[in-house]
Amino acid sequence: MNATRNAELAAAQACLRLLHTARAALTGCEPATAASLLALPIAEADEALDRAGLAGNEAWLLDKLYDLGTETRVHT
């Protein structure tokens, strides 16, 4: 696996952590508390996207993540 692929994988993982954290925070917290819980995962995802050259391409990355989820459901 090359460096670009590793950076893209790290960005995808950071975005997934952000999505899971956002879901958990927004389900059971007040908005102000949720915002403080999301600050670090947002920063991590932004940095990972930038390192992978995907900053500004979040929609493309999310499409790829959703495609992976669809492939997993089809194969299981």
mmCIF file of the N, C-alpha and C atoms, coordinates in Angstrom:
data_MODEL
# 
_entry.id   MODEL 
# 
loop_
_atom_site.group_PDB 
_atom_site.id 
_atom_site.type_symbol 
_atom_site.label_atom_id 
_atom_site.label_alt_id 
_atom_site.label_comp_id 
_atom_site.label_asym_id 
_atom_site.label_entity_id 
_atom_site.label_seq_id 
_atom_site.pdbx_PDB_ins_code 
_atom_site.Cartn_x 
_atom_site.Cartn_y 
_atom_site.Cartn_z 
_atom_site.occupancy 
_atom_site.B_iso_or_equiv 
_atom_site.pdbx_formal_charge 
_atom_site.auth_seq_id 
_atom_site.auth_comp_id 
_atom_site.auth_asym_id 
_atom_site.auth_atom_id 
_atom_site.pdbx_PDB_model_num 
ATOM 1   N N  . MET A 1 1  ? 0.857   -1.178  0.000  1.00 0.00 ? 1  MET A N  1 
ATOM 2   C CA . MET A 1 1  ? 0.000   0.000   0.000  1.00 0.00 ? 1  MET A CA 1 
ATOM 3   C C  . MET A 1 1  ? 0.900   1.237   0.000  1.00 0.00 ? 1  MET A C  1 
ATOM 4   N N  . ASN A 1 2  ? 0.638   2.182   -0.878 1.00 0.00 ? 2  ASN A N  1 
ATOM 5   C CA . ASN A 1 2  ? 1.509   3.347   -0.975 1.00 0.00 ? 2  ASN A CA 1 
ATOM 6   C C  . ASN A 1 2  ? 1.093   4.444   -0.003 1.00 0.00 ? 2  ASN A C  1 
ATOM 7   N N  . ALA A 1 3  ? 1.922   5.494   0.078  1.00 0.00 ? 3  ALA A N  1 
ATOM 8   C CA . ALA A 1 3  ? 1.681   6.568   1.042  1.00 0.00 ? 3  ALA A CA 1 
ATOM 9   C C  . ALA A 1 3  ? 0.363   7.280   0.789  1.00 0.00 ? 3  ALA A C  1 
ATOM 10  N N  . THR A 1 4  ? 0.011   7.491   -0.486 1.00 0.00 ? 4  THR A N  1 
ATOM 11  C CA . THR A 1 4  ? -1.256  8.162   -0.801 1.00 0.00 ? 4  THR A CA 1 
ATOM 12  C C  . THR A 1 4  ? -2.428  7.326   -0.320 1.00 0.00 ? 4  THR A C  1 
ATOM 13  N N  . ARG A 1 5  ? -2.374  6.049   -0.572 1.00 0.00 ? 5  ARG A N  1 
ATOM 14  C CA . ARG A 1 5  ? -3.454  5.146   -0.145 1.00 0.00 ? 5  ARG A CA 1 
ATOM 15  C C  . ARG A 1 5  ? -3.565  5.129   1.380  1.00 0.00 ? 5  ARG A C  1 
ATOM 16  N N  . ASN A 1 6  ? -2.417  5.113   2.077  1.00 0.00 ? 6  ASN A N  1 
ATOM 17  C CA . ASN A 1 6  ? -2.427  5.153   3.537  1.00 0.00 ? 6  ASN A CA 1 
ATOM 18  C C  . ASN A 1 6  ? -3.060  6.440   4.043  1.00 0.00 ? 6  ASN A C  1 
ATOM 19  N N  . ALA A 1 7  ? -2.727  7.562   3.411  1.00 0.00 ? 7  ALA A N  1 
ATOM 20  C CA . ALA A 1 7  ? -3.291  8.848   3.825  1.00 0.00 ? 7  ALA A CA 1 
ATOM 21  C C  . ALA A 1 7  ? -4.794  8.882   3.573  1.00 0.00 ? 7  ALA A C  1 
ATOM 22  N N  . GLU A 1 8  ? -5.228  8.305   2.454  1.00 0.00 ? 8  GLU A N  1 
ATOM 23  C CA . GLU A 1 8  ? -6.663  8.254   2.165  1.00 0.00 ? 8  GLU A CA 1 
ATOM 24  C C  . GLU A 1 8  ? -7.386  7.365   3.170  1.00 0.00 ? 8  GLU A C  1 
ATOM 25  N N  . LEU A 1 9  ? -6.780  6.251   3.533  1.00 0.00 ? 9  LEU A N  1 
ATOM 26  C CA . LEU A 1 9  ? -7.373  5.362   4.525  1.00 0.00 ? 9  LEU A CA 1 
ATOM 27  C C  . LEU A 1 9  ? -7.455  6.051   5.882  1.00 0.00 ? 9  LEU A C  1 
ATOM 28  N N  . ALA A 1 10 ? -6.399  6.754   6.268  1.00 0.00 ? 10 ALA A N  1 
ATOM 29  C CA . ALA A 1 10 ? -6.406  7.489   7.534  1.00 0.00 ? 10 ALA A CA 1 
ATOM 30  C C  . ALA A 1 10 ? -7.494  8.556   7.524  1.00 0.00 ? 10 ALA A C  1 
ATOM 31  N N  . ALA A 1 11 ? -7.681  9.228   6.396  1.00 0.00 ? 11 ALA A N  1 
ATOM 32  C CA . ALA A 1 11 ? -8.732  10.242  6.289  1.00 0.00 ? 11 ALA A CA 1 
ATOM 33  C C  . ALA A 1 11 ? -10.110 9.604   6.419  1.00 0.00 ? 11 ALA A C  1 
ATOM 34  N N  . ALA A 1 12 ? -10.302 8.478   5.771  1.00 0.00 ? 12 ALA A N  1 
ATOM 35  C CA . ALA A 1 12 ? -11.587 7.778   5.864  1.00 0.00 ? 12 ALA A CA 1 
ATOM 36  C C  . ALA A 1 12 ? -11.860 7.348   7.296  1.00 0.00 ? 12 ALA A C  1 
ATOM 37  N N  . GLN A 1 13 ? -10.848 6.836   7.974  1.00 0.00 ? 13 GLN A N  1 
ATOM 38  C CA . GLN A 1 13 ? -11.018 6.413   9.362  1.00 0.00 ? 13 GLN A CA 1 
ATOM 39  C C  . GLN A 1 13 ? -11.339 7.601   10.262 1.00 0.00 ? 13 GLN A C  1 
ATOM 40  N N  . ALA A 1 14 ? -10.668 8.722   10.045 1.00 0.00 ? 14 ALA A N  1 
ATOM 41  C CA . ALA A 1 14 ? -10.941 9.916   10.845 1.00 0.00 ? 14 ALA A CA 1 
ATOM 42  C C  . ALA A 1 14 ? -12.362 10.409  10.615 1.00 0.00 ? 14 ALA A C  1 
ATOM 43  N N  . CYS A 1 15 ? -12.814 10.359  9.378  1.00 0.00 ? 15 CYS A N  1 
ATOM 44  C CA . CYS A 1 15 ? -14.190 10.781  9.082  1.00 0.00 ? 15 CYS A CA 1 
ATOM 45  C C  . CYS A 1 15 ? -15.202 9.838   9.717  1.00 0.00 ? 15 CYS A C  1 
ATOM 46  N N  . LEU A 1 16 ? -14.921 8.563   9.705  1.00 0.00 ? 16 LEU A N  1 
ATOM 47  C CA . LEU A 1 16 ? -15.819 7.607   10.365 1.00 0.00 ? 16 LEU A CA 1 
ATOM 48  C C  . LEU A 1 16 ? -15.866 7.845   11.870 1.00 0.00 ? 16 LEU A C  1 
ATOM 49  N N  . ARG A 1 17 ? -14.708 8.112   12.482 1.00 0.00 ? 17 ARG A N  1 
ATOM 50  C CA . ARG A 1 17 ? -14.704 8.434   13.920 1.00 0.00 ? 17 ARG A CA 1 
ATOM 51  C C  . ARG A 1 17 ? -15.541 9.676   14.180 1.00 0.00 ? 17 ARG A C  1 
ATOM 52  N N  . LEU A 1 18 ? -15.403 10.676  13.309 1.00 0.00 ? 18 LEU A N  1 
ATOM 53  C CA . LEU A 1 18 ? -16.199 11.894  13.458 1.00 0.00 ? 18 LEU A CA 1 
ATOM 54  C C  . LEU A 1 18 ? -17.684 11.584  13.343 1.00 0.00 ? 18 LEU A C  1 
ATOM 55  N N  . LEU A 1 19 ? -18.079 10.788  12.368 1.00 0.00 ? 19 LEU A N  1 
ATOM 56  C CA . LEU A 1 19 ? -19.492 10.449  12.199 1.00 0.00 ? 19 LEU A CA 1 
ATOM 57  C C  . LEU A 1 19 ? -20.040 9.703   13.405 1.00 0.00 ? 19 LEU A C  1 
ATOM 58  N N  . HIS A 1 20 ? -19.282 8.742   13.922 1.00 0.00 ? 20 HIS A N  1 
ATOM 59  C CA . HIS A 1 20 ? -19.731 7.984   15.094 1.00 0.00 ? 20 HIS A CA 1 
ATOM 60  C C  . HIS A 1 20 ? -19.812 8.877   16.330 1.00 0.00 ? 20 HIS A C  1 
ATOM 61  N N  . THR A 1 21 ? -18.821 9.749   16.499 1.00 0.00 ? 21 THR A N  1 
ATOM 62  C CA . THR A 1 21 ? -18.826 10.665  17.635 1.00 0.00 ? 21 THR A CA 1 
ATOM 63  C C  . THR A 1 21 ? -19.986 11.637  17.527 1.00 0.00 ? 21 THR A C  1 
ATOM 64  N N  . ALA A 1 22 ? -20.227 12.148  16.330 1.00 0.00 ? 22 ALA A N  1 
ATOM 65  C CA . ALA A 1 22 ? -21.340 13.086  16.130 1.00 0.00 ? 22 ALA A CA 1 
ATOM 66  C C  . ALA A 1 22 ? -22.667 12.412  16.438 1.00 0.00 ? 22 ALA A C  1 
ATOM 67  N N  . ARG A 1 23 ? -22.846 11.206  15.968 1.00 0.00 ? 23 ARG A N  1 
ATOM 68  C CA . ARG A 1 23 ? -24.093 10.481  16.232 1.00 0.00 ? 23 ARG A CA 1 
ATOM 69  C C  . ARG A 1 23 ? -24.299 10.312  17.740 1.00 0.00 ? 23 ARG A C  1 
ATOM 70  N N  . ALA A 1 24 ? -23.258 9.887   18.447 1.00 0.00 ? 24 ALA A N  1 
ATOM 71  C CA . ALA A 1 24 ? -23.365 9.683   19.890 1.00 0.00 ? 24 ALA A CA 1 
ATOM 72  C C  . ALA A 1 24 ? -23.590 11.000  20.623 1.00 0.00 ? 24 ALA A C  1 
ATOM 73  N N  . ALA A 1 25 ? -22.848 12.029  20.236 1.00 0.00 ? 25 ALA A N  1 
ATOM 74  C CA . ALA A 1 25 ? -22.954 13.316  20.924 1.00 0.00 ? 25 ALA A CA 1 
ATOM 75  C C  . ALA A 1 25 ? -24.302 13.970  20.692 1.00 0.00 ? 25 ALA A C  1 
ATOM 76  N N  . LEU A 1 26 ? -24.800 13.895  19.484 1.00 0.00 ? 26 LEU A N  1 
ATOM 77  C CA . LEU A 1 26 ? -26.056 14.571  19.162 1.00 0.00 ? 26 LEU A CA 1 
ATOM 78  C C  . LEU A 1 26 ? -27.271 13.797  19.652 1.00 0.00 ? 26 LEU A C  1 
ATOM 79  N N  . THR A 1 27 ? -27.090 12.533  19.979 1.00 0.00 ? 27 THR A N  1 
ATOM 80  C CA . THR A 1 27 ? -28.198 11.725  20.482 1.00 0.00 ? 27 THR A CA 1 
ATOM 81  C C  . THR A 1 27 ? -28.488 12.026  21.939 1.00 0.00 ? 27 THR A C  1 
ATOM 82  N N  . GLY A 1 28 ? -27.446 12.236  22.739 1.00 0.00 ? 28 GLY A N  1 
ATOM 83  C CA . GLY A 1 28 ? -27.690 12.336  24.166 1.00 0.00 ? 28 GLY A CA 1 
ATOM 84  C C  . GLY A 1 28 ? -27.202 13.587  24.857 1.00 0.00 ? 28 GLY A C  1 
ATOM 85  N N  . CYS A 1 29 ? -26.772 14.596  24.133 1.00 0.00 ? 29 CYS A N  1 
ATOM 86  C CA . CYS A 1 29 ? -26.183 15.772  24.770 1.00 0.00 ? 29 CYS A CA 1 
ATOM 87  C C  . CYS A 1 29 ? -26.908 17.050  24.381 1.00 0.00 ? 29 CYS A C  1 
ATOM 88  N N  . GLU A 1 30 ? -26.725 18.039  25.235 1.00 0.00 ? 30 GLU A N  1 
ATOM 89  C CA . GLU A 1 30 ? -27.152 19.393  24.894 1.00 0.00 ? 30 GLU A CA 1 
ATOM 90  C C  . GLU A 1 30 ? -26.240 19.910  23.779 1.00 0.00 ? 30 GLU A C  1 
ATOM 91  N N  . PRO A 1 31 ? -26.743 20.828  22.949 1.00 0.00 ? 31 PRO A N  1 
ATOM 92  C CA . PRO A 1 31 ? -25.922 21.325  21.826 1.00 0.00 ? 31 PRO A CA 1 
ATOM 93  C C  . PRO A 1 31 ? -24.547 21.855  22.231 1.00 0.00 ? 31 PRO A C  1 
ATOM 94  N N  . ALA A 1 32 ? -24.463 22.590  23.332 1.00 0.00 ? 32 ALA A N  1 
ATOM 95  C CA . ALA A 1 32 ? -23.164 23.138  23.745 1.00 0.00 ? 32 ALA A CA 1 
ATOM 96  C C  . ALA A 1 32 ? -22.191 22.019  24.116 1.00 0.00 ? 32 ALA A C  1 
ATOM 97  N N  . THR A 1 33 ? -22.689 21.008  24.793 1.00 0.00 ? 33 THR A N  1 
ATOM 98  C CA . THR A 1 33 ? -21.846 19.872  25.160 1.00 0.00 ? 33 THR A CA 1 
ATOM 99  C C  . THR A 1 33 ? -21.423 19.106  23.914 1.00 0.00 ? 33 THR A C  1 
ATOM 100 N N  . ALA A 1 34 ? -22.357 18.900  23.001 1.00 0.00 ? 34 ALA A N  1 
ATOM 101 C CA . ALA A 1 34 ? -22.047 18.190  21.759 1.00 0.00 ? 34 ALA A CA 1 
ATOM 102 C C  . ALA A 1 34 ? -20.954 18.918  20.987 1.00 0.00 ? 34 ALA A C  1 
ATOM 103 N N  . ALA A 1 35 ? -21.035 20.238  20.931 1.00 0.00 ? 35 ALA A N  1 
ATOM 104 C CA . ALA A 1 35 ? -20.029 21.018  20.202 1.00 0.00 ? 35 ALA A CA 1 
ATOM 105 C C  . ALA A 1 35 ? -18.642 20.803  20.795 1.00 0.00 ? 35 ALA A C  1 
ATOM 106 N N  . SER A 1 36 ? -18.550 20.778  22.122 1.00 0.00 ? 36 SER A N  1 
ATOM 107 C CA . SER A 1 36 ? -17.238 20.583  22.741 1.00 0.00 ? 36 SER A CA 1 
ATOM 108 C C  . SER A 1 36 ? -16.724 19.166  22.498 1.00 0.00 ? 36 SER A C  1 
ATOM 109 N N  . LEU A 1 37 ? -17.615 18.187  22.444 1.00 0.00 ? 37 LEU A N  1 
ATOM 110 C CA . LEU A 1 37 ? -17.208 16.806  22.177 1.00 0.00 ? 37 LEU A CA 1 
ATOM 111 C C  . LEU A 1 37 ? -16.751 16.609  20.730 1.00 0.00 ? 37 LEU A C  1 
ATOM 112 N N  . LEU A 1 38 ? -17.248 17.433  19.828 1.00 0.00 ? 38 LEU A N  1 
ATOM 113 C CA . LEU A 1 38 ? -16.941 17.268  18.408 1.00 0.00 ? 38 LEU A CA 1 
ATOM 114 C C  . LEU A 1 38 ? -15.707 18.039  17.950 1.00 0.00 ? 38 LEU A C  1 
ATOM 115 N N  . ALA A 1 39 ? -15.221 18.966  18.765 1.00 0.00 ? 39 ALA A N  1 
ATOM 116 C CA . ALA A 1 39 ? -14.104 19.816  18.343 1.00 0.00 ? 39 ALA A CA 1 
ATOM 117 C C  . ALA A 1 39 ? -12.870 19.003  17.943 1.00 0.00 ? 39 ALA A C  1 
ATOM 118 N N  . LEU A 1 40 ? -12.468 18.054  18.760 1.00 0.00 ? 40 LEU A N  1 
ATOM 119 C CA . LEU A 1 40 ? -11.271 17.267  18.459 1.00 0.00 ? 40 LEU A CA 1 
ATOM 120 C C  . LEU A 1 40 ? -11.458 16.356  17.243 1.00 0.00 ? 40 LEU A C  1 
ATOM 121 N N  . PRO A 1 41 ? -12.563 15.599  17.149 1.00 0.00 ? 41 PRO A N  1 
ATOM 122 C CA . PRO A 1 41 ? -12.734 14.767  15.949 1.00 0.00 ? 41 PRO A CA 1 
ATOM 123 C C  . PRO A 1 41 ? -12.843 15.581  14.653 1.00 0.00 ? 41 PRO A C  1 
ATOM 124 N N  . ILE A 1 42 ? -13.423 16.770  14.727 1.00 0.00 ? 42 ILE A N  1 
ATOM 125 C CA . ILE A 1 42 ? -13.492 17.630  13.540 1.00 0.00 ? 42 ILE A CA 1 
ATOM 126 C C  . ILE A 1 42 ? -12.087 18.055  13.120 1.00 0.00 ? 42 ILE A C  1 
ATOM 127 N N  . ALA A 1 43 ? -11.286 18.475  14.094 1.00 0.00 ? 43 ALA A N  1 
ATOM 128 C CA . ALA A 1 43 ? -9.914  18.894  13.790 1.00 0.00 ? 43 ALA A CA 1 
ATOM 129 C C  . ALA A 1 43 ? -9.101  17.728  13.232 1.00 0.00 ? 43 ALA A C  1 
ATOM 130 N N  . GLU A 1 44 ? -9.273  16.541  13.825 1.00 0.00 ? 44 GLU A N  1 
ATOM 131 C CA . GLU A 1 44 ? -8.559  15.359  13.346 1.00 0.00 ? 44 GLU A CA 1 
ATOM 132 C C  . GLU A 1 44 ? -8.949  15.025  11.902 1.00 0.00 ? 44 GLU A C  1 
ATOM 133 N N  . ALA A 1 45 ? -10.239 15.061  11.613 1.00 0.00 ? 45 ALA A N  1 
ATOM 134 C CA . ALA A 1 45 ? -10.706 14.757  10.255 1.00 0.00 ? 45 ALA A CA 1 
ATOM 135 C C  . ALA A 1 45 ? -10.200 15.799  9.261  1.00 0.00 ? 45 ALA A C  1 
ATOM 136 N N  . ASP A 1 46 ? -10.260 17.073  9.639  1.00 0.00 ? 46 ASP A N  1 
ATOM 137 C CA . ASP A 1 46 ? -9.759  18.131  8.755  1.00 0.00 ? 46 ASP A CA 1 
ATOM 138 C C  . ASP A 1 46 ? -8.282  17.929  8.429  1.00 0.00 ? 46 ASP A C  1 
ATOM 139 N N  . GLU A 1 47 ? -7.492  17.622  9.449  1.00 0.00 ? 47 GLU A N  1 
ATOM 140 C CA . GLU A 1 47 ? -6.056  17.429  9.248  1.00 0.00 ? 47 GLU A CA 1 
ATOM 141 C C  . GLU A 1 47 ? -5.788  16.205  8.365  1.00 0.00 ? 47 GLU A C  1 
ATOM 142 N N  . ALA A 1 48 ? -6.495  15.122  8.622  1.00 0.00 ? 48 ALA A N  1 
ATOM 143 C CA . ALA A 1 48 ? -6.299  13.901  7.830  1.00 0.00 ? 48 ALA A CA 1 
ATOM 144 C C  . ALA A 1 48 ? -6.719  14.113  6.377  1.00 0.00 ? 48 ALA A C  1 
ATOM 145 N N  . LEU A 1 49 ? -7.822  14.819  6.168  1.00 0.00 ? 49 LEU A N  1 
ATOM 146 C CA . LEU A 1 49 ? -8.265  15.112  4.802  1.00 0.00 ? 49 LEU A CA 1 
ATOM 147 C C  . LEU A 1 49 ? -7.235  15.965  4.071  1.00 0.00 ? 49 LEU A C  1 
ATOM 148 N N  . ASP A 1 50 ? -6.674  16.936  4.778  1.00 0.00 ? 50 ASP A N  1 
ATOM 149 C CA . ASP A 1 50 ? -5.665  17.802  4.175  1.00 0.00 ? 50 ASP A CA 1 
ATOM 150 C C  . ASP A 1 50 ? -4.413  16.999  3.801  1.00 0.00 ? 50 ASP A C  1 
ATOM 151 N N  . ARG A 1 51 ? -3.953  16.127  4.712  1.00 0.00 ? 51 ARG A N  1 
ATOM 152 C CA . ARG A 1 51 ? -2.765  15.299  4.433  1.00 0.00 ? 51 ARG A CA 1 
ATOM 153 C C  . ARG A 1 51 ? -2.979  14.388  3.228  1.00 0.00 ? 51 ARG A C  1 
ATOM 154 N N  . ALA A 1 52 ? -4.213  13.929  3.056  1.00 0.00 ? 52 ALA A N  1 
ATOM 155 C CA . ALA A 1 52 ? -4.514  13.018  1.945  1.00 0.00 ? 52 ALA A CA 1 
ATOM 156 C C  . ALA A 1 52 ? -4.821  13.757  0.651  1.00 0.00 ? 52 ALA A C  1 
ATOM 157 N N  . GLY A 1 53 ? -4.825  15.088  0.712  1.00 0.00 ? 53 GLY A N  1 
ATOM 158 C CA . GLY A 1 53 ? -5.165  15.863  -0.477 1.00 0.00 ? 53 GLY A CA 1 
ATOM 159 C C  . GLY A 1 53 ? -6.650  15.828  -0.787 1.00 0.00 ? 53 GLY A C  1 
ATOM 160 N N  . LEU A 1 54 ? -7.461  15.548  0.222  1.00 0.00 ? 54 LEU A N  1 
ATOM 161 C CA . LEU A 1 54 ? -8.904  15.424  0.021  1.00 0.00 ? 54 LEU A CA 1 
ATOM 162 C C  . LEU A 1 54 ? -9.697  16.583  0.608  1.00 0.00 ? 54 LEU A C  1 
ATOM 163 N N  . ALA A 1 55 ? -9.022  17.573  1.160  1.00 0.00 ? 55 ALA A N  1 
ATOM 164 C CA . ALA A 1 55 ? -9.742  18.726  1.701  1.00 0.00 ? 55 ALA A CA 1 
ATOM 165 C C  . ALA A 1 55 ? -10.557 19.362  0.583  1.00 0.00 ? 55 ALA A C  1 
ATOM 166 N N  . GLY A 1 56 ? -11.822 19.577  0.842  1.00 0.00 ? 56 GLY A N  1 
ATOM 167 C CA . GLY A 1 56 ? -12.723 20.104  -0.170 1.00 0.00 ? 56 GLY A CA 1 
ATOM 168 C C  . GLY A 1 56 ? -13.401 19.011  -0.978 1.00 0.00 ? 56 GLY A C  1 
ATOM 169 N N  . ASN A 1 57 ? -12.984 17.770  -0.767 1.00 0.00 ? 57 ASN A N  1 
ATOM 170 C CA . ASN A 1 57 ? -13.558 16.627  -1.485 1.00 0.00 ? 57 ASN A CA 1 
ATOM 171 C C  . ASN A 1 57 ? -14.283 15.679  -0.535 1.00 0.00 ? 57 ASN A C  1 
ATOM 172 N N  . GLU A 1 58 ? -14.820 16.228  0.537  1.00 0.00 ? 58 GLU A N  1 
ATOM 173 C CA . GLU A 1 58 ? -15.471 15.395  1.536  1.00 0.00 ? 58 GLU A CA 1 
ATOM 174 C C  . GLU A 1 58 ? -16.648 14.619  0.954  1.00 0.00 ? 58 GLU A C  1 
ATOM 175 N N  . ALA A 1 59 ? -17.378 15.218  0.043  1.00 0.00 ? 59 ALA A N  1 
ATOM 176 C CA . ALA A 1 59 ? -18.523 14.527  -0.565 1.00 0.00 ? 59 ALA A CA 1 
ATOM 177 C C  . ALA A 1 59 ? -18.046 13.295  -1.330 1.00 0.00 ? 59 ALA A C  1 
ATOM 178 N N  . TRP A 1 60 ? -16.939 13.412  -2.059 1.00 0.00 ? 60 TRP A N  1 
ATOM 179 C CA . TRP A 1 60 ? -16.378 12.274  -2.783 1.00 0.00 ? 60 TRP A CA 1 
ATOM 180 C C  . TRP A 1 60 ? -15.993 11.167  -1.807 1.00 0.00 ? 60 TRP A C  1 
ATOM 181 N N  . LEU A 1 61 ? -15.331 11.549  -0.705 1.00 0.00 ? 61 LEU A N  1 
ATOM 182 C CA . LEU A 1 61 ? -14.898 10.563  0.275  1.00 0.00 ? 61 LEU A CA 1 
ATOM 183 C C  . LEU A 1 61 ? -16.098 9.868   0.917  1.00 0.00 ? 61 LEU A C  1 
ATOM 184 N N  . LEU A 1 62 ? -17.121 10.627  1.266  1.00 0.00 ? 62 LEU A N  1 
ATOM 185 C CA . LEU A 1 62 ? -18.315 10.012  1.857  1.00 0.00 ? 62 LEU A CA 1 
ATOM 186 C C  . LEU A 1 62 ? -18.989 9.064   0.874  1.00 0.00 ? 62 LEU A C  1 
ATOM 187 N N  . ASP A 1 63 ? -19.021 9.428   -0.394 1.00 0.00 ? 63 ASP A N  1 
ATOM 188 C CA . ASP A 1 63 ? -19.567 8.507   -1.403 1.00 0.00 ? 63 ASP A CA 1 
ATOM 189 C C  . ASP A 1 63 ? -18.784 7.196   -1.412 1.00 0.00 ? 63 ASP A C  1 
ATOM 190 N N  . LYS A 1 64 ? -17.464 7.292   -1.328 1.00 0.00 ? 64 LYS A N  1 
ATOM 191 C CA . LYS A 1 64 ? -16.627 6.087   -1.303 1.00 0.00 ? 64 LYS A CA 1 
ATOM 192 C C  . LYS A 1 64 ? -16.911 5.255   -0.056 1.00 0.00 ? 64 LYS A C  1 
ATOM 193 N N  . LEU A 1 65 ? -17.065 5.928   1.085  1.00 0.00 ? 65 LEU A N  1 
ATOM 194 C CA . LEU A 1 65 ? -17.367 5.205   2.325  1.00 0.00 ? 65 LEU A CA 1 
ATOM 195 C C  . LEU A 1 65 ? -18.709 4.496   2.224  1.00 0.00 ? 65 LEU A C  1 
ATOM 196 N N  . TYR A 1 66 ? -19.708 5.187   1.684  1.00 0.00 ? 66 TYR A N  1 
ATOM 197 C CA . TYR A 1 66 ? -21.023 4.566   1.541  1.00 0.00 ? 66 TYR A CA 1 
ATOM 198 C C  . TYR A 1 66 ? -20.969 3.400   0.562  1.00 0.00 ? 66 TYR A C  1 
ATOM 199 N N  . ASP A 1 67 ? -20.170 3.536   -0.496 1.00 0.00 ? 67 ASP A N  1 
ATOM 200 C CA . ASP A 1 67 ? -20.001 2.432   -1.441 1.00 0.00 ? 67 ASP A CA 1 
ATOM 201 C C  . ASP A 1 67 ? -19.398 1.215   -0.744 1.00 0.00 ? 67 ASP A C  1 
ATOM 202 N N  . LEU A 1 68 ? -18.417 1.440   0.128  1.00 0.00 ? 68 LEU A N  1 
ATOM 203 C CA . LEU A 1 68 ? -17.813 0.333   0.865  1.00 0.00 ? 68 LEU A CA 1 
ATOM 204 C C  . LEU A 1 68 ? -18.841 -0.347  1.757  1.00 0.00 ? 68 LEU A C  1 
ATOM 205 N N  . GLY A 1 69 ? -19.682 0.448   2.401  1.00 0.00 ? 69 GLY A N  1 
ATOM 206 C CA . GLY A 1 69 ? -20.721 -0.118  3.254  1.00 0.00 ? 69 GLY A CA 1 
ATOM 207 C C  . GLY A 1 69 ? -21.707 -0.950  2.460  1.00 0.00 ? 69 GLY A C  1 
ATOM 208 N N  . THR A 1 70 ? -22.039 -0.510  1.269  1.00 0.00 ? 70 THR A N  1 
ATOM 209 C CA . THR A 1 70 ? -22.956 -1.251  0.406  1.00 0.00 ? 70 THR A CA 1 
ATOM 210 C C  . THR A 1 70 ? -22.324 -2.567  -0.028 1.00 0.00 ? 70 THR A C  1 
ATOM 211 N N  . GLU A 1 71 ? -21.037 -2.531  -0.393 1.00 0.00 ? 71 GLU A N  1 
ATOM 212 C CA . GLU A 1 71 ? -20.343 -3.757  -0.794 1.00 0.00 ? 71 GLU A CA 1 
ATOM 213 C C  . GLU A 1 71 ? -20.305 -4.757  0.351  1.00 0.00 ? 71 GLU A C  1 
ATOM 214 N N  . THR A 1 72 ? -20.081 -4.273  1.567  1.00 0.00 ? 72 THR A N  1 
ATOM 215 C CA . THR A 1 72 ? -20.027 -5.152  2.728  1.00 0.00 ? 72 THR A CA 1 
ATOM 216 C C  . THR A 1 72 ? -21.376 -5.811  2.960  1.00 0.00 ? 72 THR A C  1 
ATOM 217 N N  . ARG A 1 73 ? -22.450 -5.048  2.859  1.00 0.00 ? 73 ARG A N  1 
ATOM 218 C CA . ARG A 1 73 ? -23.785 -5.605  3.078  1.00 0.00 ? 73 ARG A CA 1 
ATOM 219 C C  . ARG A 1 73 ? -24.148 -6.613  1.995  1.00 0.00 ? 73 ARG A C  1 
ATOM 220 N N  . VAL A 1 74 ? -23.719 -6.381  0.776  1.00 0.00 ? 74 VAL A N  1 
ATOM 221 C CA . VAL A 1 74 ? -24.039 -7.288  -0.322 1.00 0.00 ? 74 VAL A CA 1 
ATOM 222 C C  . VAL A 1 74 ? -23.310 -8.617  -0.145 1.00 0.00 ? 74 VAL A C  1 
ATOM 223 N N  . HIS A 1 75 ? -22.068 -8.574  0.348  1.00 0.00 ? 75 HIS A N  1 
ATOM 224 C CA . HIS A 1 75 ? -21.252 -9.780  0.461  1.00 0.00 ? 75 HIS A CA 1 
ATOM 225 C C  . HIS A 1 75 ? -21.537 -10.585 1.714  1.00 0.00 ? 75 HIS A C  1 
ATOM 226 N N  . THR A 1 76 ? -22.245 -10.046 2.667  1.00 0.00 ? 76 THR A N  1 
ATOM 227 C CA . THR A 1 76 ? -22.488 -10.796 3.902  1.00 0.00 ? 76 THR A CA 1 
ATOM 228 C C  . THR A 1 76 ? -23.854 -11.413 3.914  1.00 0.00 ? 76 THR A C  1 
# 
